[in-house]
Amino acid sequence: MISIENVSVHIGNKTVLNAINLDIKPGQVTALLGPNGAGKSTLLKSLCQEVSLSSGMISVLGKPLAQWDRSQLAKSLAVLPQHASLTFPFKVHEVVQMGLYPLTISQHQGHELVDEQLKKVALSALKHRSYPTLSGGEKQRVQLARVLTQLAQAQRSPILLLDEPTSALDLAQQHRVLELAQSLAHDHNYCVVVVLHDLNQACRYADRLVVLEQGEVVSDGEPHRALTADIIEKVWHYTPTLVIDPKSKLPLIF
């Protein structure tokens, strides 16, 4: 699905990513973890061509990313940024309709699709609200509905990139958004890549954890293998209390 081969990114004299090699598959949630400045968001931005590679190559669906037609790629890959600035007084449904741009469907089908995605993020009641009047968390969920609309006509497994999607959400909405991401991966074969800071949420909702430190992958695998007490202490410089949930068998970190 996504092949990252020997990718490095330099900004000025600083190496932000150094020789990253990853193959990311559909049907699972892959979480990018690490302290501030580890390279998580830069790696995500490299997947949507927001930053230029200094070396290496990224391929999507077997084709080098740089060779994709932008309108065709938009049907297969969408990104939810950490912050989406939009100050014009669009209605909520009009913002979600922006995701219809790459699609070839009728106006009626477009309206139905927008309603469907708003329902997924529990915002149907705010359909006609002015977007700038929403809370930060509501705006984030509207933007999520927009990118899900964008991916509705993907011919193969859609790729959904999420950059700290829970940062503006309250506790219940954090879990609902991550449950949705997990459902899209497991039930609809999405390839979901998400940047997270909460290690417990990453363990609960991600199938695979990729831990970055100073632009390099230092741990990669299932939660119970990728996040050991030694890894946490080495990367975050924090000595955790780590226990295994007897029900889920997943690590709980305190």
SVG drawing of the C-alpha trace seen along z (x, -y; Angstrom):
<svg xmlns="http://www.w3.org/2000/svg" viewBox="-31 -35 55 46">
<polyline fill="none" stroke="black" stroke-width="0.4" points="0.0,0.0 2.6,-2.6 6.3,-1.8 8.9,-4.2 12.4,-3.4 15.4,-5.0 13.7,-8.4 15.6,-11.3 14.5,-14.9 16.8,-17.7 15.6,-21.2 18.6,-23.6 21.4,-21.8 19.1,-19.7 18.3,-16.1 14.6,-15.6 14.2,-12.1 17.1,-9.8 16.9,-6.7 13.3,-5.6 12.2,-2.3 8.6,-1.2 5.9,0.8 2.5,-0.2 -0.4,2.1 -4.2,1.7 -6.6,3.1 -4.8,1.8 -4.1,-1.3 -0.4,-2.4 0.4,-4.9 3.5,-7.1 4.8,-7.8 7.7,-9.8 8.5,-12.9 8.2,-16.4 10.6,-16.9 11.0,-13.1 9.8,-13.5 6.3,-12.1 4.5,-15.0 7.3,-15.4 7.0,-11.7 3.2,-12.1 3.7,-15.3 6.2,-13.5 3.4,-11.0 1.2,-13.8 4.1,-15.7 3.9,-18.7 7.7,-18.4 10.4,-17.5 12.5,-14.4 16.2,-14.9 16.7,-11.3 14.8,-8.1 11.4,-7.4 7.8,-6.9 5.4,-4.7 1.7,-4.4 -0.2,-1.4 3.0,-0.4 3.6,-3.8 6.1,-6.5 4.2,-9.2 5.7,-11.9 4.2,-10.2 0.6,-10.3 -1.9,-12.6 -3.0,-14.9 -6.7,-14.5 -6.4,-10.7 -4.3,-10.6 -6.9,-12.7 -9.4,-9.9 -7.1,-7.4 -5.3,-9.5 -6.5,-12.2 -5.0,-13.9 -6.5,-15.4 -4.1,-18.1 -3.7,-19.0 -5.0,-22.5 -7.3,-23.5 -7.7,-27.3 -11.0,-28.4 -12.5,-31.7 -15.1,-32.2 -18.7,-31.7 -19.4,-28.5 -22.1,-26.2 -20.9,-22.9 -22.3,-20.9 -20.6,-23.2 -17.2,-22.5 -17.8,-18.8 -18.9,-19.3 -15.4,-20.4 -14.5,-16.7 -16.6,-16.1 -14.1,-17.9 -12.3,-14.8 -15.5,-12.7 -17.7,-12.0 -21.2,-11.7 -24.5,-13.5 -25.5,-16.4 -28.1,-14.2 -25.6,-11.5 -23.2,-14.2 -25.8,-15.5 -26.4,-11.9 -22.7,-11.2 -22.2,-14.4 -25.1,-13.5 -23.6,-10.0 -20.2,-11.3 -21.7,-13.9 -23.6,-11.0 -20.3,-9.1 -18.8,-11.9 -22.0,-12.6 -22.5,-16.1 -25.8,-15.7 -27.5,-18.2 -25.0,-20.9 -25.3,-20.5 -26.5,-24.1 -24.4,-25.8 -21.8,-28.3 -18.4,-26.6 -16.5,-29.5 -18.9,-29.3 -18.0,-25.7 -15.7,-24.6 -12.2,-23.4 -13.3,-19.8 -16.4,-20.2 -14.3,-21.8 -11.9,-18.9 -14.8,-16.4 -16.2,-18.5 -12.8,-18.3 -12.7,-14.5 -16.1,-14.2 -14.7,-16.2 -11.7,-13.9 -13.9,-10.8 -16.1,-12.3 -13.0,-12.7 -12.1,-9.0 -15.6,-7.7 -14.8,-6.7 -11.4,-5.2 -11.0,-2.3 -8.6,-0.5 -8.1,-0.6 -8.2,-4.3 -5.3,-5.9 -6.3,-8.1 -3.5,-10.2 -4.4,-11.7 -2.1,-14.2 -3.0,-14.3 -6.7,-14.0 -7.7,-14.0 -5.8,-17.1 -8.8,-19.4 -11.4,-16.8 -12.8,-16.0 -12.3,-12.5 -15.4,-10.9 -14.9,-12.3 -11.3,-11.2 -12.4,-7.6 -15.2,-7.9 -12.8,-9.3 -10.2,-6.6 -12.9,-3.9 -14.1,-5.2 -10.5,-5.1 -10.1,-1.5 -13.5,-0.5 -12.5,-2.0 -9.3,0.0 -10.7,3.3 -14.1,3.3 -13.5,1.3 -9.8,2.1 -8.6,-1.5 -4.9,-2.1 -4.9,-4.5 -1.7,-6.2 -2.1,-8.4 0.2,-10.6 -0.6,-10.3 0.9,-11.5 -1.2,-9.4 0.6,-6.1 -2.4,-4.3 -4.7,-5.4 -2.1,-4.2 -1.9,-0.8 -5.7,-0.5 -6.6,-1.5 -3.5,-0.9 -2.5,2.5 1.1,1.3 3.3,-1.2 6.2,-2.9 8.3,-4.8 10.6,-7.6 13.4,-9.3 15.5,-12.1 14.2,-11.2 14.9,-7.4 12.7,-4.4 13.7,-2.9 10.8,-0.4 8.2,1.0 5.6,3.7 2.5,4.7 1.8,2.6 3.1,5.2 6.3,5.5 6.9,2.0 6.3,0.2 8.3,1.8 9.4,0.0 12.9,-0.1 11.8,-1.8 9.7,-4.3 12.5,-5.2 15.0,-5.5 12.8,-7.6 10.8,-9.7 13.3,-9.8 10.6,-8.8 10.4,-5.7 6.9,-4.3 4.8,-1.9 3.7,0.6 1.2,3.3 -0.6,5.7 -4.4,5.5 -5.5,9.0 -8.5,8.7 -7.0,7.1 -3.4,8.2 -2.4,4.7 0.1,2.6 -1.2,-0.1 1.3,-2.9 1.3,-5.2"/>
</svg>
